[in-house]
């Protein structure tokens, strides 16, 4: 749908083909040509911007969606506690062993 809209809007832009063909180039001065090219560029940018506004979803200003709820807090705690315990065990397994309190064996 957006492609058809963009195509229809782009087809409404007047292409300055007379500048490419050289027809009546002696009738236009440098500033007329620059203004024509700038207008052509501006028309294209405006159409593409309008198409992006239609196609790209934008969030509203000052719109915040609070999706983190109590259920997610509980799930986080449920899965975090075993990880903390596991990390503690890995740390104790990799730490140097102290043999000073073994006494006589």
Buried (B, 14 or more C-beta within 10 A) or exposed (E): EEEEBBEEBBEEBEEBEEBEEEEEEEEBEEEEEEEBEEEBEEBBEEBEEEBEEEEEEEEEEEEEEEEEEEEEEEEEEEEEEEEEEEEEEEEEEEEEEEEEEEEEE
